[in-house]
Amino acid sequence: MQKKTFKIEVPFNERHCCWFCGEPYHSDLIFPVEYNNKDNTNASIFIEKCPHPTLIVQTCHECKKFASGANAPHIWAVRRFVKSKLIKTYTKHLAIGVNWTQEELANSDFEQGNFAGFARSAWFMFEVAKGRVNYESWPLVIDGIELNELDFSTQAIENFSFDGVLYPSVSEAVKYYCNIFYIDESYFYKVLRCMVSESSNVNQTLFAKTVRFCRLLVNESSHECKLALQGLAINNSMGH
């Protein structure tokens, strides 16, 4: 059975924006998609299992491409998937803000040679990428009624903010930092668990300590990393 399709209400100041990243609106995304292919039985099952009505949301060209590849149960999961794809696609752009400050770039003496173009455009590229990742979508409203993720899902995954970038989850932040600093992801989680006590959650301070600790051991052997982790665990237990 075909579901009724609803176009979400768009605030006046967002009328030309992509719902996912805030870039200029290019075309609409219909989610969930109902395929006309009769052999695609999974599509019809997916339509029935999606807890909210079929929605039409504004997208830019790139976010629509990402969203169309999402295997997600609801639109908020699609948004997290799109944010993850943006972070992965613009890893190098976001890394500019990790490795430099705007003032450092301005005073980097890159005015000459092959790095002159980088010095002029790098911070702008970082700001654009960060803006898209950090963009907060406007509420989903149909006929004056706001749709809330918790009404359609057993658990809403909280965003995690670190170093000025809003990640879809802690796991996405871990994946990003392990990628740019060549840190073993499983080792990062082990260190993070040592940093976080039973009574606390992951916060920016503990996450920063974990990143610094792991970066010190990037070129060390697995044996040295194991010893360092054991030392950290002993130190934290004594500190508690």
C-alpha positions in Angstrom: 0.0 0.0 0.0 1.4 3.4 -1.0 1.9 5.8 1.8 0.8 9.4 1.6 3.7 11.8 1.0 4.2 14.9 3.1 6.5 17.8 2.3 8.0 19.2 5.5 7.3 22.8 6.4 10.3 25.1 5.7 11.1 28.2 7.8 11.3 31.3 5.6 15.0 31.9 6.3 15.8 28.3 5.4 13.8 28.2 2.1 16.9 27.9 -0.1 18.8 25.5 2.2 19.5 21.8 2.2 17.9 20.2 5.3 21.0 18.1 6.0 23.9 20.6 5.6 22.6 24.1 4.9 24.1 24.3 1.4 21.9 25.8 -1.5 18.8 23.7 -2.1 19.0 21.7 -5.4 16.3 19.0 -5.3 13.9 17.1 -3.0 14.6 13.8 -1.3 11.6 11.4 -0.7 12.1 9.1 2.2 11.4 6.3 2.5 11.5 5.6 -1.3 8.9 3.3 -2.7 10.3 1.6 -5.7 8.1 0.7 -8.7 10.1 -2.5 -9.3 7.7 -5.3 -8.3 10.6 -7.7 -7.7 12.1 -5.4 -5.0 10.2 -6.9 -2.1 12.6 -5.5 0.4 11.6 -2.0 -0.6 7.9 -2.6 0.2 8.8 -4.2 3.6 11.1 -1.2 4.4 8.2 1.2 3.6 5.9 -0.6 6.0 8.6 -0.7 8.8 9.5 3.0 8.6 7.7 4.5 11.6 7.0 8.0 10.2 5.1 9.2 7.1 6.9 9.4 3.8 8.6 12.8 3.8 9.9 15.2 1.2 12.9 17.2 2.4 15.0 19.8 0.7 18.6 18.7 -0.2 21.7 19.8 -2.0 23.0 17.6 -4.8 25.7 16.0 -2.7 23.6 15.3 0.3 20.8 13.8 -1.8 23.4 11.4 -3.3 24.6 10.4 0.1 21.1 10.0 1.6 19.9 7.9 -1.3 22.5 5.3 -0.3 21.4 5.2 3.3 20.0 1.9 4.7 18.3 3.6 7.6 15.1 3.0 9.6 14.0 6.7 9.8 14.9 10.2 8.5 17.1 11.0 11.6 19.2 8.0 11.0 19.5 9.2 7.4 20.8 12.5 8.6 23.4 10.8 10.8 24.5 8.8 7.8 24.8 11.9 5.6 26.8 13.7 8.3 29.2 10.7 8.5 29.6 10.8 4.7 30.4 14.5 4.8 33.0 14.0 7.5 34.6 11.2 5.5 34.5 13.1 2.2 36.0 16.3 3.7 38.4 14.7 6.2 41.4 16.7 4.8 39.4 20.0 5.0 38.4 19.4 8.6 41.9 18.4 9.5 43.1 21.9 8.6 41.3 23.1 11.8 42.9 20.4 13.8 46.5 21.2 12.7 46.3 25.0 12.2 44.6 28.1 13.6 43.5 30.9 11.4 46.3 33.1 12.7 48.9 30.4 12.1 47.9 30.1 8.5 48.0 33.9 8.1 51.5 34.0 9.4 52.8 30.8 7.8 55.0 32.5 5.2 53.3 30.4 2.5 52.8 33.4 0.3 55.4 32.1 -2.2 55.7 28.8 -3.9 53.4 25.8 -4.1 51.7 26.5 -0.7 50.6 30.0 -1.6 47.2 28.8 -2.8 46.8 26.6 0.3 47.5 29.5 2.6 44.8 31.7 0.9 42.0 29.1 0.7 42.7 26.6 3.5 40.8 28.2 6.3 37.8 29.0 4.0 37.7 25.3 3.0 37.8 24.3 6.7 35.0 26.7 7.6 32.8 25.5 4.8 33.3 21.9 5.7 32.8 22.5 9.4 29.6 24.6 8.7 28.1 21.8 6.7 28.9 19.1 9.4 27.7 21.4 12.2 24.6 22.5 10.5 21.5 21.9 12.6 18.5 20.9 10.6 15.2 22.8 11.2 12.5 20.7 13.0 10.4 18.4 10.9 6.9 19.8 11.0 3.9 18.5 9.1 0.6 20.5 9.2 1.8 22.3 12.3 2.8 19.1 14.2 6.5 18.6 14.9 7.9 15.1 14.5 10.3 14.1 17.2 12.9 11.3 16.9 12.0 9.8 20.3 8.4 9.4 19.2 9.6 7.1 16.3 12.7 5.4 17.8 13.5 3.6 21.0 16.6 5.7 21.5 17.9 8.9 20.0 21.7 9.0 19.5 23.3 12.2 20.9 25.6 14.3 18.9 29.2 14.8 20.2 30.9 18.2 20.0 34.7 18.3 20.0 37.2 21.0 18.9 34.5 23.0 17.2 33.0 20.2 15.1 29.6 18.5 15.9 29.9 14.8 15.2 26.8 12.6 14.8 28.0 10.4 17.7 31.1 9.7 19.8 31.9 6.7 17.5 32.1 9.1 14.5 34.5 11.3 16.4 36.6 8.3 17.3 36.6 7.1 13.7 37.6 10.6 12.4 40.5 11.1 14.8 41.8 7.6 14.4 41.8 8.2 10.6 43.7 11.5 10.6 46.3 10.5 13.2 46.7 6.8 12.2 45.5 5.5 15.5 44.3 1.9 15.9 40.6 2.3 16.6 40.3 -0.6 19.0 43.2 0.7 21.0 41.6 4.2 21.1 38.5 2.6 22.7 40.5 0.8 25.3 42.2 4.0 26.3 38.9 5.9 26.3 37.4 3.3 28.6 40.3 3.7 31.0 39.8 7.5 30.9 36.0 7.3 31.6 35.0 6.2 35.1 31.9 4.3 35.8 30.1 7.4 37.1 31.0 9.6 34.1 30.3 9.9 30.4 32.6 10.8 27.5 33.2 14.5 27.5 35.5 16.8 25.6 38.2 16.8 28.2 38.4 13.0 28.5 38.3 12.7 24.7 41.1 15.2 24.3 43.2 13.3 26.8 42.6 10.1 24.9 43.7 11.6 21.6 46.9 13.0 23.2 47.7 9.7 24.9 47.2 7.7 21.7 49.1 10.1 19.5 52.2 9.6 21.7 52.1 5.9 20.9 51.4 5.9 17.1 54.9 4.7 16.2 55.4 2.4 19.2 55.2 -1.4 19.1 52.1 -3.3 20.1 54.0 -4.5 23.3 54.8 -0.9 24.2 51.2 0.2 23.6 50.0 -2.7 25.9 52.4 -1.6 28.6 51.3 2.0 28.3 47.6 1.0 28.6 48.4 -1.1 31.7 50.2 1.8 33.3 47.3 4.1 32.5 44.8 1.7 34.1 46.9 1.4 37.2 47.4 5.1 37.4 43.7 5.8 37.0 42.7 3.2 39.6 45.0 4.8 42.1 43.7 8.2 41.2 40.1 7.0 41.9 
